Amino acid sequence: MNTILEVDDLAVRYGGVRALDGVSVRLSDGEIRGLIGPNGSGKSTFIDAISGRKLPASGRIRLFGQEVTRLSAVDRRLRGLSRSFQRTSIFPELTVREQMSLAARRFGSDPGEILEALGLAAHLESLANQLGYGEQRRLDLALALVGSPKLLLLDEPAAGLSRAESLALADMLRALVRDAGTTVCLVEHDMDVIFGISDSVTVFDTGRVIAEGEPKAVRSDPAVRRAYLGSEG
Amino acid sequence: MVLESSLPLPTRQASDSSRSRAARWLVWSVLAVVVTVLAPTLCSARVIAVSSQALMFGFLAMGTGFIHKHSGLLSFGHAVWFGLAGYSVGILATFSGLPIELAIAIGLVLVVALAALVAMVIMRSPGIAFSMLTLAINVAVFELFNRMRGATGGADGFSIALPETIFGVPTTSLQSPQTMFVIMGITTIVTVGALTLFERSHLGQLTLAIRENPERARFIGYDIYWPRVIVFVISAALAAIGGLLFTLYTGFVSPEVLGFMTSGQAMIMAMVGGTAAAWGPVAGALMFFLVRDRVTFLGDHWMLPLGSALIVVMAVWPTGLVGAADFVSRRIRGAARRLHG
């Protein structure tokens, strides 16, 4: 499989704090990569740096074979990298139709299929702030899916969802990879979701990668169990 | 969600069908045109004169309201564009010998170009920094025009040498309150319609989206800087149109029109009227001028009742007249629906 994302020796600082330090990660075309680690370990910062929300202090990011380290978030989005957010990020005072049309127009695509797949087609004329929490999370994901991104970064997509909604989300992500060939990289605290759907898992701790590999191997890694999984493992 | 302003932003209800919306708009537009044409024969000359001026300043208020609605930003300096339009046309018409029509065209282009340059710098600044910058620019421009006696007449201002006709219309007619009221009324109706169409356009939706959540707008692939610049330029152009018409109407320009007090008053008009709909600031301007006309006995203290009214509006009905009208209209429509089963 082709490598679509190459991250080398990435460092991100917040003031004097090194949120990421010497992180190197490779993502292959069509894989689902799970990112896990304790709170503050650097998972979301990693997503922010890859997506262009936060510029790194040093290191290099290559996306689809091209250097994007200093490119803006907009440029990366137009090149096929999309993301959702830990806190729901939608347009509260626009209807579902208005915001999806706005996003779709940028990519010349039809949002109908996404809305159907995410169960939002019945809410087209609703203002986003009138939707329930689960629907708002799905709208956030729908906005990220417009334009058929080649790499999708998801920051805790199952946060606040019910068990059934989390499982449905996992199914949807599997279908996305299978049908559209999208590569997915997701941060998630729900271990059932992460180990259930990921092809490989990267474990962060204090801004560094401490383990990486197939879910089974990562799960039994003593360093990972010590740092994060604990009794869950 | 990132909101730039702590003042109430427009809120929306789920949209009606576009056909019923268009029909409603058509009815209101026709009604507004009829009222505009009939008002000079039905109202006293004083009310018409005050309302004419209110509609001119209504453009300034529309500019202030437009930028608030489409970027969430509060401008405390839009009188600059109102006054600069008057000064540039006045200076060009009086001192350059250009035909007035050309002076108007060049004057407006100059003001819009300057607004674009300013926007390219200050639209990068977030909320409070933006507001402070607009205030600082306003104070600086006021001081500049107040002190340049040679070109601007300083604090006294200057009378503009207007020809007998402007665009074929006799200048005396333009300076008659009755004629100007009709011109201003029609211009306002057309402008409100244009701004409403803008809101429904792709760019209008994008600017609203950027106001709502600039980060998400970037992550659906949109640059957020240029749409913000365009919003500023449109808002400045609205203020400039008002300033131009006010200058032609009075044949006079002075630093007062670009003072920050004028900007503050425009902000009051916009907030009292409400910025959720384009007509809100115009309604606010009409209310402002008509109330002010009723409290002239207070002399220099005429701002006291207006300030008090503003406090009441912001506390009781922060979405202004637009919010109140929307509330009443929804109640009426709800009652009508219940009546029809």
HADDOCK unambig.tbl for C-alpha pairs under 7 A between the chains (distance, minus, plus):
assign (segid A and resid 73 and name CA) (segid B and resid 218 and name CA) 6.62 0.50 0.50
assign (segid A and resid 73 and name CA) (segid B and resid 219 and name CA) 6.61 0.50 0.50
assign (segid A and resid 74 and name CA) (segid B and resid 218 and name CA) 5.38 0.50 0.50
assign (segid A and resid 74 and name CA) (segid B and resid 219 and name CA) 6.16 0.50 0.50
assign (segid A and resid 74 and name CA) (segid B and resid 221 and name CA) 4.83 0.50 0.50
assign (segid A and resid 74 and name CA) (segid B and resid 222 and name CA) 6.20 0.50 0.50
assign (segid A and resid 74 and name CA) (segid B and resid 223 and name CA) 6.47 0.50 0.50
assign (segid A and resid 77 and name CA) (segid B and resid 219 and name CA) 6.26 0.50 0.50
assign (segid A and resid 77 and name CA) (segid B and resid 220 and name CA) 6.91 0.50 0.50
assign (segid A and resid 77 and name CA) (segid B and resid 221 and name CA) 5.55 0.50 0.50
assign (segid A and resid 78 and name CA) (segid B and resid 221 and name CA) 5.89 0.50 0.50
assign (segid A and resid 82 and name CA) (segid B and resid 219 and name CA) 6.87 0.50 0.50
assign (segid A and resid 89 and name CA) (segid B and resid 1 and name CA) 6.83 0.50 0.50
assign (segid A and resid 89 and name CA) (segid B and resid 216 and name CA) 6.09 0.50 0.50
assign (segid A and resid 90 and name CA) (segid B and resid 213 and name CA) 7.00 0.50 0.50
assign (segid A and resid 90 and name CA) (segid B and resid 216 and name CA) 6.53 0.50 0.50
assign (segid A and resid 91 and name CA) (segid B and resid 209 and name CA) 6.00 0.50 0.50
assign (segid A and resid 91 and name CA) (segid B and resid 212 and name CA) 5.65 0.50 0.50
assign (segid A and resid 91 and name CA) (segid B and resid 213 and name CA) 5.96 0.50 0.50
assign (segid A and resid 92 and name CA) (segid B and resid 212 and name CA) 6.91 0.50 0.50
assign (segid A and resid 93 and name CA) (segid B and resid 11 and name CA) 6.90 0.50 0.50
assign (segid A and resid 93 and name CA) (segid B and resid 12 and name CA) 6.50 0.50 0.50
assign (segid A and resid 102 and name CA) (segid B and resid 206 and name CA) 6.98 0.50 0.50
assign (segid A and resid 103 and name CA) (segid B and resid 220 and name CA) 5.53 0.50 0.50
assign (segid A and resid 106 and name CA) (segid B and resid 221 and name CA) 6.66 0.50 0.50
assign (segid A and resid 125 and name CA) (segid B and resid 14 and name CA) 6.45 0.50 0.50
assign (segid A and resid 125 and name CA) (segid B and resid 15 and name CA) 6.77 0.50 0.50
assign (segid A and resid 126 and name CA) (segid B and resid 14 and name CA) 5.79 0.50 0.50
assign (segid A and resid 127 and name CA) (segid B and resid 14 and name CA) 5.86 0.50 0.50
assign (segid A and resid 143 and name CA) (segid B and resid 220 and name CA) 6.85 0.50 0.50
assign (segid A and resid 144 and name CA) (segid B and resid 220 and name CA) 7.00 0.50 0.50
